[in-house]
Amino acid sequence: MVKHIYITLLLLAIFEASFAQQPATYPKVSGYFSILHPLATLSGGNLSGNFGNVYVVGFPFGMNLLKSDHFGISFEVAPTIRTEKNSAKVSSVLFHPGAMFRFKHGFTFIGRLAFETNGRFGVTPVFNQVIKKGKDASLFVSVPFPVRLGNDQPASVSTGLQLGVSF
């Protein structure tokens, strides 16, 4: 009798566990696309805005390899278009690998290295917040702080506003 009770309880436990919600499995791969509007740049002691004689807009897209709920790696490519004197051109393409540190409530800090085709390089700390989480996609806002060196130009630090969708 005890043996039958033990087997019944074991079968019930297995049955219940098979219908329980499974935890997230890692690694996971996600992608994203966004639009970046630089706001201001400090370079050589001069502060310049983006909405004057020159307008720059970027289109970052990338893939994230999420290793856990708290950490992942990311690779981003961001072509940049510069409009000046009624002429628009791709001014640079940015290669932007980084480490993602994920926190509660959809907040992520991303530390990125930066390699631009225009000869500049540096780092970009990024503060990212999911603003609307969906079943198949999420909307996010990011504030990057690019620090750039090289190409016989003074060091610069910028900020911008990035809006995007991850899937």
C-alpha positions in Angstrom: 0.0 0.0 0.0 2.8 2.4 0.9 4.5 1.5 -2.3 1.3 2.5 -4.3 1.0 5.8 -2.5 4.7 6.6 -3.2 4.3 5.8 -6.9 1.1 7.8 -7.1 2.8 10.9 -5.5 5.8 10.5 -7.7 3.6 10.4 -10.9 1.6 13.4 -9.7 4.8 15.4 -9.1 6.1 14.5 -12.6 2.7 15.4 -14.2 2.5 18.7 -12.4 6.1 19.6 -13.3 5.5 18.9 -16.9 2.8 21.6 -17.0 4.6 24.2 -14.8 5.9 27.3 -16.5 9.4 26.7 -17.7 12.1 29.2 -16.9 13.9 31.1 -19.7 16.6 29.1 -21.3 19.8 30.6 -22.3 21.6 31.5 -24.4 19.0 33.5 -26.3 19.5 35.6 -29.5 17.5 38.8 -30.1 17.7 41.6 -32.7 16.9 45.2 -32.8 16.6 48.2 -35.1 16.5 51.9 -34.0 17.0 55.5 -35.0 19.6 57.7 -33.3 19.4 61.5 -33.1 22.6 63.0 -31.8 21.8 66.0 -29.6 25.0 67.8 -28.7 28.8 67.3 -29.0 31.6 68.8 -27.0 34.9 68.9 -29.0 37.9 71.1 -28.6 36.1 73.3 -26.1 33.2 74.0 -28.4 29.6 72.8 -27.8 27.6 72.1 -31.0 24.1 71.0 -31.5 22.7 68.7 -34.2 19.7 70.7 -35.4 21.5 73.7 -36.9 23.4 74.0 -40.2 24.2 70.3 -40.1 21.9 67.4 -39.3 23.1 63.9 -38.5 21.0 60.8 -38.0 22.0 57.2 -37.4 20.3 53.9 -37.9 21.7 51.4 -35.4 20.8 47.7 -35.8 22.2 44.7 -34.2 22.1 41.4 -32.4 22.3 40.5 -28.8 23.4 37.2 -27.3 21.8 37.0 -23.9 23.8 34.6 -21.6 21.4 35.1 -18.6 18.8 37.4 -17.1 21.7 39.7 -16.1 24.4 39.5 -18.8 24.7 39.4 -22.6 26.9 40.6 -25.4 25.9 42.8 -28.2 27.1 43.6 -31.7 25.8 46.8 -33.4 26.3 48.3 -36.8 25.2 51.9 -37.2 25.4 53.8 -40.6 25.2 57.6 -40.1 23.8 60.0 -42.6 24.9 63.7 -42.5 23.0 66.4 -44.2 24.8 69.7 -44.9 24.3 72.5 -47.4 21.5 70.6 -49.2 23.6 67.5 -49.6 23.1 64.2 -47.8 25.6 61.3 -47.6 26.6 58.4 -45.5 29.3 59.9 -43.4 30.4 56.9 -41.4 29.6 53.3 -40.4 30.1 52.5 -36.8 31.1 49.0 -35.6 30.0 48.8 -32.0 30.5 45.6 -29.9 29.7 45.6 -26.2 28.8 43.9 -23.0 25.2 44.2 -21.6 24.5 44.4 -17.9 20.8 43.8 -17.5 18.9 44.9 -14.3 15.3 44.8 -13.1 12.4 46.7 -14.7 13.9 46.6 -18.2 17.0 48.7 -17.5 20.2 47.8 -19.2 23.7 49.3 -19.2 25.8 48.6 -22.3 29.5 49.3 -22.4 30.5 49.5 -26.1 33.8 49.8 -28.0 33.5 52.0 -31.1 35.3 51.8 -34.4 34.1 54.2 -37.1 35.0 54.1 -40.8 35.8 57.8 -40.7 38.9 57.0 -38.6 37.5 57.7 -35.2 37.4 55.2 -32.3 36.5 55.2 -28.7 33.9 53.9 -26.2 30.2 54.4 -25.8 28.4 53.9 -22.4 24.7 53.4 -23.2 21.8 53.6 -20.7 18.8 51.6 -22.1 15.2 51.3 -20.9 12.4 49.1 -22.2 9.4 51.4 -22.3 6.8 48.9 -23.7 7.3 45.1 -23.5 5.3 43.0 -25.9 5.0 39.3 -26.6 7.1 39.4 -29.8 8.7 42.8 -29.7 9.6 45.6 -27.2 10.0 49.3 -27.6 13.1 50.9 -26.0 14.8 54.2 -25.5 18.5 54.7 -25.0 20.8 57.5 -24.1 24.4 57.0 -25.4 27.4 59.0 -24.4 30.0 58.5 -27.2 33.6 59.4 -26.5 35.7 59.6 -29.6 39.4 60.0 -30.4 41.6 59.8 -33.5 41.7 61.0 -37.1 43.7 64.1 -36.2 40.7 65.6 -34.5 40.3 66.7 -30.8 38.7 64.3 -28.4 34.9 64.6 -28.3 32.0 63.5 -26.1 28.4 63.5 -27.3 25.0 62.5 -26.3 21.9 61.6 -28.2 18.5 59.9 -28.1 17.9 56.5 -29.6 14.5 54.9 -30.1 14.0 51.4 -31.3 12.3 48.1 -31.4 13.8 44.8 -30.2 12.5 41.4 -31.4 
